[in-house]
Amino acid sequence: MASLKEYQEWVKDAWTKSPKKEISESDELLFLMEEIGEMAEAIRKLKGNKENKDIKADLEKEMGDTLLSLITLSIRYNINLEQAFEKTKRSIIDRYMD
């Protein structure tokens, strides 16, 4: 399995090959919010007590799309997601686990 850093490098490379190279900062944020909304919709459907493999597959896809959008924003702002998560992890450990 790839690391977050490797995924960031892959996304950066993939977007250089995209015909939509000049996406604005605000549009990237809107894409993330849209993906979060789609993920929430998939969760709502799943919570509707309908056992459906397609619904779970939709949720998995939407989580992947949300992660892609977050990684895209991290690249724009030159944020190392592994370091960012380690800081968050440390604060959780300090707050709840020590």
Secondary structure as GFF3:
##gff-version 3
##sequence-region A 1 98
A	DSSP	alpha_helix	4	16	.	.	.	ID=ss1
A	DSSP	alpha_helix	25	46	.	.	.	ID=ss2
A	DSSP	alpha_helix	53	76	.	.	.	ID=ss3
A	DSSP	alpha_helix	81	92	.	.	.	ID=ss4
A	DSSP	pi_helix	93	97	.	.	.	ID=ss5
###
